[in-house]
Amino acid sequence: MKKTFTPEISPEQYLQLITDRFVSAGDPFRAEQQSAYMKHQFDYCGLGAPQWMAMAKDFFATHGMYTGKQLEQFVRLCYDQEYREIQYVGLDMMQRMLPHQNKSWIRVLEKCIITNSWWDTVDWLAKLVGMHFKRFPELQHEYACKWIETDHMWLQRVAIIHQLMYKEATDEKLLFEMIRKVADSKEFFLRKACGWALRQHARVYPAQVRSFLKKNTLSGLTVREATKHLDRME
């Protein structure tokens, strides 16, 4: 990781600079399309991903990035902001600075998962949770097992998919346990998550996934997702 520096301006000032720049560069027509795609749950500035990511990277290089309490404050302010791209900026900075955060940062990640929740931010946060658990493996079972037992769909989804990038290091027993816990769920995003997690695990251990599918009753969506490429993996 490149050397970073702490901003000399407050998180509120930083956020205002970004918001002003994003709004002025946004396309109102694109913003309406983006909002419609997300079922009108969020407002948008009207920036495509390559555009806002490049702008955020430039801001980080010019003004620096926060850590600790200031980073937590900045992320919270981003999440309080109305534009979805601004919330993405908070996640982007958090991802870049995550290796510098301590064990207790899991509470910030958890708060973000249940705030302004939809698949775009939740799936990004699942990746960050996976990264954090790699650094603090003692947290993995505690939080995954806690989240899967809640009635919060997005926490459950993260419990299922946080290991997507683990490959051979995947805790298979935990993964299968998480999927069994929600096997009866009617929620699309949980059924899809189960299939996605199984398909990813099958890239490394196809026989184990096929055996799991045979031994457990899962939704049709989960099975279809899990078996998309299974035959050619074996």
C-alpha positions as CSV (number, residue, x, y, z in Angstrom):
1,M,0.0,0.0,0.0
2,K,1.2,3.5,-0.9
3,K,2.0,5.8,1.9
4,T,-1.0,7.8,3.0
5,F,-1.5,11.0,5.0
6,T,-4.2,12.3,7.2
7,P,-6.4,15.1,5.8
8,E,-5.9,18.6,7.2
9,I,-9.6,19.4,6.8
10,S,-12.4,18.0,8.9
11,P,-14.6,15.1,7.7
12,E,-17.5,17.5,7.2
13,Q,-15.3,19.8,5.0
14,Y,-14.0,16.8,3.1
15,L,-17.5,15.5,2.4
16,Q,-18.7,18.9,1.2
17,L,-15.8,19.2,-1.3
18,I,-16.6,15.7,-2.7
19,T,-20.4,16.3,-2.8
20,D,-20.0,19.7,-4.6
21,R,-17.6,18.1,-7.2
22,F,-19.8,15.0,-7.7
23,V,-23.0,17.0,-8.1
24,S,-21.5,19.5,-10.6
25,A,-20.1,16.6,-12.7
26,G,-23.2,14.5,-12.6
27,D,-25.6,13.8,-15.4
28,P,-29.3,14.2,-14.3
29,F,-30.6,11.9,-17.0
30,R,-28.2,9.2,-15.9
31,A,-29.1,9.9,-12.3
32,E,-32.7,9.2,-13.0
33,Q,-31.9,5.9,-14.8
34,Q,-29.6,4.8,-11.9
35,S,-32.3,5.6,-9.4
36,A,-34.9,3.6,-11.4
37,Y,-32.5,0.6,-11.6
38,M,-32.3,0.7,-7.8
39,K,-36.2,0.8,-7.5
40,H,-36.0,4.5,-6.6
41,Q,-34.6,3.7,-3.2
42,F,-31.6,6.1,-3.6
43,D,-30.8,9.4,-5.3
44,Y,-27.8,9.6,-7.6
45,C,-25.5,12.3,-8.8
46,G,-25.4,10.6,-12.2
47,L,-21.8,9.4,-12.3
48,G,-20.7,6.1,-13.8
49,A,-18.5,3.8,-11.8
50,P,-15.3,4.6,-13.7
51,Q,-15.9,8.3,-13.3
52,W,-16.7,8.5,-9.6
53,M,-13.9,6.0,-8.8
54,A,-11.3,8.2,-10.7
55,M,-12.6,11.3,-8.9
56,A,-12.5,9.6,-5.5
57,K,-8.9,8.4,-6.2
58,D,-7.9,11.9,-7.1
59,F,-9.4,13.3,-3.9
60,F,-7.6,10.7,-1.8
61,A,-4.3,11.5,-3.4
62,T,-4.8,15.2,-3.0
63,H,-6.4,15.5,0.4
64,G,-5.4,12.2,2.1
65,M,-7.5,9.6,3.9
66,Y,-8.7,9.2,7.5
67,T,-8.2,6.4,9.9
68,G,-9.6,5.5,13.3
69,K,-12.4,7.7,14.7
70,Q,-12.1,10.2,11.9
71,L,-12.6,7.5,9.3
72,E,-15.6,6.2,11.2
73,Q,-17.0,9.7,11.3
74,F,-16.4,10.2,7.6
75,V,-18.0,7.0,6.6
76,R,-21.0,7.8,8.8
77,L,-21.3,11.3,7.1
78,C,-21.1,9.6,3.7
79,Y,-23.9,7.3,4.7
80,D,-26.0,10.2,5.9
81,Q,-25.6,11.9,2.6
82,E,-28.5,11.5,0.0
83,Y,-26.4,10.5,-3.0
84,R,-25.5,6.9,-3.5
85,E,-22.1,7.7,-5.1
86,I,-21.1,9.5,-1.9
87,Q,-21.8,6.4,0.1
88,Y,-19.6,4.5,-2.3
89,V,-16.8,7.0,-1.6
90,G,-17.1,6.2,2.1
91,L,-16.7,2.5,1.4
92,D,-13.9,3.1,-1.0
93,M,-11.9,5.0,1.6
94,M,-12.7,2.4,4.2
95,Q,-11.5,-0.4,1.9
96,R,-8.2,1.4,1.3
97,M,-7.7,2.1,5.0
98,L,-9.1,-1.1,6.4
99,P,-5.6,-2.7,7.0
100,H,-4.9,0.1,9.4
101,Q,-8.1,-0.4,11.6
102,N,-8.2,-2.4,14.7
103,K,-10.3,-5.4,15.7
104,S,-13.2,-3.4,16.9
105,W,-13.8,-2.0,13.4
106,I,-16.1,-5.0,12.8
107,R,-18.8,-2.8,14.6
108,V,-18.4,-0.1,11.9
109,L,-18.8,-2.7,9.2
110,E,-21.8,-4.2,10.9
111,K,-23.5,-0.8,11.2
112,C,-22.9,-0.1,7.5
113,I,-24.4,-3.4,6.5
114,I,-27.7,-2.5,8.1
115,T,-27.7,1.1,6.9
116,N,-29.2,2.1,3.5
117,S,-29.0,-1.6,2.7
118,W,-29.2,-3.0,-0.8
119,W,-27.1,-5.5,-2.7
120,D,-24.6,-3.0,-4.1
121,T,-23.2,-1.8,-0.8
122,V,-23.9,-5.0,1.1
123,D,-21.9,-7.2,-1.3
124,W,-19.0,-4.7,-1.2
125,L,-19.2,-4.8,2.6
126,A,-19.2,-8.6,2.5
127,K,-15.8,-8.4,0.8
128,L,-14.5,-5.9,3.5
129,V,-15.8,-8.2,6.2
130,G,-13.9,-11.1,4.6
131,M,-10.8,-9.0,4.6
132,H,-11.2,-8.0,8.2
133,F,-11.8,-11.6,9.3
134,K,-8.5,-12.6,7.5
135,R,-6.7,-10.2,9.9
136,F,-8.7,-11.2,12.9
137,P,-9.9,-14.8,12.4
138,E,-11.2,-15.0,15.9
139,L,-14.1,-12.8,14.9
140,Q,-15.3,-14.9,12.0
141,H,-17.3,-17.6,13.8
142,E,-18.6,-15.2,16.4
143,Y,-20.0,-12.7,13.9
144,A,-21.1,-15.0,11.1
145,C,-23.0,-17.2,13.6
146,K,-24.6,-14.2,15.2
147,W,-25.6,-12.6,11.9
148,I,-27.1,-15.8,10.5
149,E,-29.4,-16.1,13.5
150,T,-30.8,-12.6,13.2
151,D,-33.9,-11.8,11.1
152,H,-31.9,-9.2,9.1
153,M,-31.6,-10.5,5.6
154,W,-28.5,-8.4,4.7
155,L,-26.5,-9.5,7.8
156,Q,-27.5,-13.1,6.9
157,R,-26.3,-12.5,3.3
158,V,-22.9,-11.3,4.5
159,A,-22.6,-14.3,6.8
160,I,-23.0,-16.5,3.7
161,I,-20.9,-14.7,1.1
162,H,-18.0,-13.2,3.1
163,Q,-15.7,-16.1,2.1
164,L,-16.2,-15.7,-1.6
165,M,-12.5,-14.8,-2.2
166,Y,-11.1,-17.3,0.3
167,K,-10.6,-20.1,-2.2
168,E,-8.7,-23.0,-0.5
169,A,-8.8,-21.1,2.8
170,T,-12.6,-21.2,3.0
171,D,-14.0,-22.6,6.2
172,E,-16.2,-25.2,4.5
173,K,-17.9,-26.3,7.7
174,L,-18.9,-22.8,8.5
175,L,-20.1,-22.1,4.9
176,F,-22.3,-25.2,4.8
177,E,-23.7,-24.4,8.3
178,M,-24.6,-20.8,7.2
179,I,-26.4,-22.2,4.1
180,R,-28.3,-24.8,6.1
181,K,-29.5,-22.1,8.5
182,V,-31.4,-20.3,5.7
183,A,-32.2,-23.2,3.5
184,D,-36.0,-22.7,4.1
185,S,-35.9,-18.9,3.4
186,K,-38.1,-17.5,0.7
187,E,-35.9,-14.4,0.3
188,F,-34.4,-14.1,-3.2
189,F,-31.2,-12.4,-2.0
190,L,-30.5,-15.3,0.5
191,R,-31.3,-18.0,-2.0
192,K,-29.1,-16.3,-4.6
193,A,-26.3,-15.8,-2.0
194,C,-26.3,-19.5,-1.1
195,G,-26.0,-20.5,-4.7
196,W,-23.3,-17.9,-5.4
197,A,-21.2,-19.1,-2.4
198,L,-21.5,-22.7,-3.4
199,R,-20.6,-22.0,-7.0
200,Q,-17.5,-20.1,-5.9
201,H,-16.5,-22.9,-3.5
202,A,-17.0,-25.5,-6.3
203,R,-14.2,-23.8,-8.2
204,V,-11.9,-25.3,-5.7
205,Y,-13.8,-28.3,-4.2
206,P,-16.5,-29.4,-6.7
207,A,-16.9,-32.8,-5.2
208,Q,-17.7,-31.4,-1.8
209,V,-20.3,-29.0,-3.2
210,R,-22.0,-31.8,-5.3
211,S,-22.1,-33.9,-2.1
212,F,-23.6,-31.0,-0.1
213,L,-26.3,-30.5,-2.8
214,K,-27.3,-34.1,-2.7
215,K,-27.6,-34.3,1.1
216,N,-29.5,-31.0,1.6
217,T,-32.8,-29.7,0.4
218,L,-32.2,-26.3,-1.2
219,S,-34.3,-23.9,-3.3
220,G,-34.3,-24.3,-7.0
221,L,-32.6,-20.9,-7.4
222,T,-29.8,-22.0,-5.1
223,V,-29.2,-25.2,-6.9
224,R,-29.2,-23.6,-10.3
225,E,-26.7,-21.0,-9.2
226,A,-24.5,-23.6,-7.5
227,T,-24.4,-25.9,-10.5
228,K,-23.9,-23.4,-13.3
229,H,-20.4,-24.6,-14.0
230,L,-20.1,-27.6,-11.8
231,D,-19.8,-30.3,-14.5
232,R,-16.8,-28.8,-16.1
233,M,-15.1,-28.2,-12.7
234,E,-15.0,-31.9,-11.8
